[in-house]
């Protein structure tokens, strides 16, 4: 069995160029297309021996919660009126 890497020697957050962009972008898009989330997390967990796996998942969730925050506070709820 492989030895897990030293997770204390990872790269800084959002310092992986386009790779970090895609993690963040998939998090943003996962608000509308939820099936992206299990696919992304599953793929990342397949690469558990990479020292940046948890950092990649963190970038994804930063994008996800950013989109959740923007969606929650930018679109006011619809007011339903009684039908006559």
VENGISUL-V288746 format. One line per field, one symbol per residue. phi: phi as a letter, one per 30 degrees, with the letter a starting at -180 (. if undefined). burial: # if it has 16 or more other ideal C-beta (glycine too) atoms within 10 Angstrom, else .. Layout:
# VENGISUL-V288746
phi=???
burial=???
This chain:
# VENGISUL-V288746
phi=.dddddddccdddhccidddedddddddddddcdddddddddddddcddddcedddddddddddddddddddcccdddcdcddc
burial=.........#.....#...#.##########....##..#...#.......##.##########..#.................
